[in-house]
Amino acid sequence: MRSHPSKVVVSQEVFESEQSRTYTLVRPRAVRAGAPLVLVLHGLRDTYDSTRRYCGGSFDRFAARDGAVVAYPDGVDREWNSARKAVMLSRRVKTIDDVGFLRALAEQLVTTWDLSAQPYVVGFSLGGQMAIRLICDAPGLLAGAALISSTLPAPGNRACSSLPPIPVPVLTFHGTADALAPWSGGTVGLRLVPGQRRPFFGKGPHESVPETLEWFARRNGIDGAPVTDWLHTGSGWAGRIAYESPGVPPVTGYTVIGGGHEIPGPRWHRFRPDTEVGGGLIAADAIAEFFGLAHIGPGSLPSS
């Protein structure tokens, strides 16, 4: 496991509620009052360690550079009872109150460390589905949500509540070559190649990326059309779709051309050289800028 920046402290914690739940906490050595809290939600069968490899340690920057407290909660059976009705691998997970767990964990961390009252959430894959459920089932809880390689389940596959919405900033990242969760929508599942019509272990229909962005925009009260621009990301290209309207939280999506089911940015490997995915776009930096976690210096994000 790679070492952490010297500016942060990492600890394995246990949260006691109706059942014991575990999480990893990454924080600055000195936590300032009112610092932001970021919840990072792993994908299916993932852990803190695997998530950190997938993002090449870039989420450590939220603590080391931005002064945030970052919590990586563990899902029961390494899954989440998310916004998707379809069962993943563990049927018992559908009986778990993960919304209640994440709300209680956030409240405890806010109180313990005197943090900003509303946390941000970053979810990858199934973790993004859990972030969607938090937006719908815990309105007013979040300061913002970032979804990576995750789109909105279609209505018949959606487990969200119908509580009155409270607008929240939403940022998404999705690759056009994502074989697991297609950019254009359809059934999420295991595909050997993008475009395979019938995936293995299908998990029900999902909206496309544009449909997902429009749904969140309308939910936030944005009625106008989005602005689309193209970004040269260093070694690749990304499209940015932005919904904005005065006085309401924005909704923005990055489409990574040729990107797969992955977290844009550096990626660590155990037995081969490290790589970078996303063509130069670093999700952690884009998230920090979008949510205003810190001032990002020139060159950290691509320009149009």
CORBELDA-V486244 format. One record per backbone hydrogen bond with DSSP energy under -1.0 kcal/mol. NH is the residue of the N-H (numbers start at 1). CO is the residue of the C=O. Records with the same first field share a line. If there is no record, write none. Layout:
NH: CO, CO
This chain:
8: 5
9: 27
11: 25
13: 23
15: 21
21: 15
23: 13
24: 72
25: 11
26: 70
27: 9
29: 7
34: 114
35: 32
38: 69
39: 120
40: 71
41: 122
45: 78
46: 43
51: 47
52: 48
53: 49
54: 50
55: 51
56: 53
57: 52
58: 55
60: 57
61: 58
62: 59
63: 60
64: 60
65: 61
66: 61
68: 62
69: 36
70: 26
71: 38
72: 24
74: 22
78: 75
79: 76
82: 80
83: 129
85: 157
94: 91
95: 92
96: 93
98: 96
101: 97
102: 98
103: 99
104: 100
105: 101
106: 102
107: 103
108: 104
109: 105
110: 106
111: 107
112: 108
113: 109
115: 110
116: 35
120: 37
121: 144
122: 39
123: 146
124: 41
125: 148
127: 124
129: 125
130: 126
131: 127
132: 128
133: 129
134: 130
135: 131
136: 132
137: 133
138: 134
141: 138
143: 119
145: 169
146: 121
147: 171
148: 123
149: 173
154: 205
157: 154
158: 155
159: 83
170: 250
171: 145
172: 252
173: 147
174: 254
176: 256
177: 259
178: 175
185: 182
186: 206
188: 204
189: 180
190: 200
196: 193
200: 190
203: 188
206: 186
207: 152
209: 183
212: 208
213: 209
214: 210
215: 211
216: 212
217: 213
218: 214
219: 215
220: 216
221: 218
222: 217
227: 242
229: 240
231: 238
233: 236
235: 279
238: 231
239: 255
240: 229
241: 253
242: 227
243: 251
248: 245
251: 243
252: 170
253: 241
254: 172
255: 239
256: 174
257: 237
259: 256
262: 260
265: 277
267: 275
268: 53
275: 267
277: 265
281: 278
283: 264
286: 282
287: 283
288: 284
289: 285
290: 286
291: 287
293: 288
300: 297
